[in-house]
Amino acid sequence: MSVSCKWWWAPAVSLLALGSGCAHHEVSQQDEAKDVVEVSVWKEPDLSRTVPVRPDGKITLPLVGDLPAEGLTPAQLEKSVQDKLSPLVRDPRVTVIVHDVNGSRIYVTGMVTHPGAFPLRSHMTVLQALAMAGGLAEFADRGEITVLHADGTRHIVDYDDLVNGKVRRQLSAGDTVVVP
C-alpha cells in the first residue's frame, strides 16, 4: 500500500480512540480536580450553579458553601448537596451533571498535524494519541517516534509497528509523544 493510500488511518483510528461515551463521566467514574460540574436544584434556580472543581477538590454553592467533590461520583455529590440543603430547603431534589472532564492529559508534539495537549482516555495508546493529533505530518520520521513517560523513562517506537500491531504502547497521565 502506498503512502498516499494510508490517509484514512488517522481519522479511522481517531474514531476508535474516541469511542462512545467519552465526553461524559459514567456513573461509576469519580470527579477529578479541574472538572466542571452543574449542580441543579429542582424548583430552586437561585441555588443551581455550574462550577469548577477547584484544585483543592472542593466546589462552592449558595447556602451550602464549600463541599468536597473530588473523588465522588455524581450520585455521591448529589447526596452530599441534598444532605446540606435539607435543613434549609424543603425536599431538595439535586442533580449533578459533569460537563467538562479536564483531568489527566497527554501531549503530542513535533511533526503532527495538530500538536497539543489532549485528554487522556482510559487505555490510550500512542497510535490513538497520534490520531487525536491529526496524524503524522508529511515529512515526519516514522521510525523514530519517542514516548517520554512522566516517570522519566523513554521509548522509541516505529509508526509502521504501531499500525501493524507489532507494538502497542500504553500512555499514562503526563506522557509526551514526540514525532521528529
Secondary structure, DSSP 8 states (H G I E B T S, - for coil): --GGGGTTHHHHHHHHHH-SSTTS--TTS---TT-EEEEEETT-TTT-EEEE--TTSEEEETTTEEEE-TT--HHHHHHHHHHHHTTTSSS--EEEEEEE----EEEEEESBSS-EEEE--TT-BHHHHHHHTTSB-TT--TT-EEEE-TTS-EEEE-HHHHHTTS---B--TT-EEEE-
